[in-house]
Amino acid sequence: MDKLTIEEMTEEIILEQLHLHLNQGRPVILHNTFQGVPIVNEATVAMIHPDFIGVVVHPYQTVCIREERRTYLESKLLPGLIRAYPVSIDYTNQVVVLKRLQIPKSITPDLAHSWVAPEKPIMVTITSAEQSEMTVDLAEIAVLEENQIRIGLFLPEDNPFARQDEVVLSFLLASSDRPVVVKGVVHSLAKMRNRHQRRMEVAGRASMEDEISLLAFVGKREDQILRSLDKSYKKLRKAKKR
């Protein structure tokens, strides 16, 4: 059978394809994030109903689904990721019941890369040929394919920058007395809900030495976040037992 196209996907057809996973014991893959870190694990389809499905998931996925109130299913039988919303979550048996299965038009969280926020505030100095120097809060750091670095920043709502402006970012990472420098362009500017701020994202490059420092920073924060995920799951289990 040829793989179905996105245009052919209805919830009924999605459930038909997932029935094959149930009957053949094939796992699906669930995608979530926790504090910006992708959490990806196999799950077993345990039950199919016209209105929802039941899946046995990795313990950490229960925490992520609880936090995000959604998950994304991946199957080789389907042409794209399927978004679904939880009806119930059993933390003891790691069973999640999901509803409203559909292929989304867009996916907001980055399910492939870690976007980590600093544990303690980091101030970033922005310089550009067109604007005055500005110091703002660092929001997130990500290192993508081909050594591209993305830096998220919190700026005042009336900041002077626009997309494609060339900027230079300079900031100190923990336990370092030499600033990291990232040269790039403004990739996006988005208004933050209920705040008089915008989130500016800069796409850029750094020297090899600074890139290594950034990779080490991201790796350390990933380890800290995964430890926090483990603690969150254990806390939920204890609450459930009580």
N, C-alpha and C positions, 0 to 999 in steps of 0.2 A: 504493500500500500504506500502510495506517495505521501509525503509529508503535507499536511494541510496548510493552506495559506492563512494569513492573519484575517483576510476578508471573510473567510469561511467560518471563522471561529464564533460560535454561539456558546452559551453556558451549557446547553444540552450536548453539543459536540465535545466540549471540554470534558464533561462528565463521562461521555462514552469512551474517550481516550484514557481517562484515568481508571475506568473499569478494567482496561487491559493491564494496568499496573496492579490492580487488586487481584485479578485472576491469575496473573503470571508471577506474582511476587516481586515485581520490578520496583526498585526504590525510585522516588522522585528526589529532587534537590530543593531545599528551602534556602532562600536568601533573605537575610535581614542585616541590620547594623546595630551596634551597641556603642553609644558615645562616639560615633564616627568610624568604628572599626567593622569591616564586613564579617558577618558570622554566617558561614555556609556549611550545611550538614545534610546528609541523607535523611529521608523520612520514609516511613512505610505507610502506604494507603491501607487502612483497616476497614473502612466502611464507606459506601456510596449511597446517598439519598438524593432524591430529585432536588432538594433545596440546599443540601450541604454535604460535606465529606468529613470523615474522621481520619486523622493521621497520627501515627506514633512518631514522635520527634525526639531529637537530641535534647537533653535537659536544658542546655543553654538557649536553645531556640524558644523554649517556653518563656524565658525572661524577655527576650527580644520582642516576641509577638505581643507580650503584655505591655511593653513600653511603647512600641510603635503602633499597636492596634491594627497590624496588617502583616502579611508576609508575601513572598513571591515564590511561586512554584516553577521549577524547570523540569521539562521532560523532553526526551528525544523525539517523542511522538507529537509534540506541539511546536508551532513555529516561533513562539516567543514566550517570555516570562508571563505567568498568570498571577495577577494580584488577587488576594483573598483576605477576608476579614474574619476575626475569631468570634465564634459564638460562645465557646467555653474553653477553659484551659485547665487540665488536670495536672498539677505539678508533681503529684506522687507517681502517677503512671505515665507521665509525659504524653498524654493524649490531648490533641487539640482538634476541636470541631470548627470547620471553616465554612463560610458562606460567600455569596456574591463573587463567584469565580469569573474573571474576565481579563482579557489582554488590555492593559492600560495604554492610553495614548502617549503618556510620558511617565517616567519614573524619577521621582524627586531625589531620593538618597542615592549616593554613588555606591553601588553594590560591588564594585571591583577594587576600589582603592580606599585606603585609610585616610580620613580627614581628622586629624587629632588636634584638640585644643590644648594649650599649655596648662600644666597643673597649677602654676602660679602666673599672675599677670606678666606679660611681656610687652614692653613699649617698642614701637617701630617708628623709625624716622623715615619719612617719605620726602625725597627730593626730586625735582623735575626742572627742566629748562623753562617751563612756562609758568609754574606756580611757586609760591613761597613754600619754604620747608615746613612740614607739619609732623607732629608726633601723635600717634594714635595707638589704640589697643590691638594686639594681634588676636585674631579669632581662631584660625585653624591653619594647619600646614598639611600639604599633601605632596608626595613625590610620585609622578605619573610615569608612563612609558617614555622612552627616549630621553630620560633625564630631565623631563620638564617639571618644574617646581610651581606649585600653586600656593599662594598665600592669601588667606582671607583676613580682612581688616574691618574694624568697626570705625566708621567715620561719622562726623556730624551730618545731619540731613542736608545742610546747605553747603557741603564741600564743593570745591571748584573743579573737581576732576570729571572727565568724560571717558567713555570707552575709546580704547586704542591710544590713550595718552601714554607716552613713554615715561617710566618712573624708575627710581632706584630706591630699594628698601634696605635699611640697615638696622640690625637688632642683635642683642646679646642673648645667647642661650644660657641655660643654667650651667654653673661651674666653668664659665669661659670668660676671659677678659678681652677677647678679640671678637669684634662684631662680625656676624655673617652678613654678606652682601648679596642681594638678588636683584638683577637687572631684568626688567620686563615691561609689559604693557598692561593697561587696565583691561581685563577681560570682561568684567560685568560690574554693574552697580544696581543693587536691589534695595528697595525700601523695606525696613524691618517693621513688622507689625507691632503696633502699640508702643513704638519707641521713636524718638526724634533722631534716628540714626539710619545710615545706609550700610550695607555690607558690600565692601569693594573686594573684588577678587583680582589678583594680579597673576598673570602667567609669565614665568620668566626662567632664567638660567642663573647658575652660580658657578664659581670656580670649583674644581674637583675637591679641594680641601673643604670648602663650605658645603658642597653637596654631601660629602661624607658626614659632616657634622649634622646636617639636617636628617640624613637617613638614620643616624644613630639616635637622634632625638625622637623621630617617629617610632623607631623600633622600641625604645624604652617606654614611650607612652602606650604603645600597643600592649606591652607586657603588663603595665599597670592597669590598663582598662580591662584586660582579660581576667586579671585577679579580682577586679571589682565585679565582673560578671559572675565569677564563681561564687563570691560572697553573696551576691544578690539572689542567686538560685538557692543557696543553702538557707538564706533568710526566709524565702518564700516557702520552702519545704517545712521549716520549723513552724511558721505561721499556720500552714495547712494542717499540721499534726495537732496543734492546739485547738 
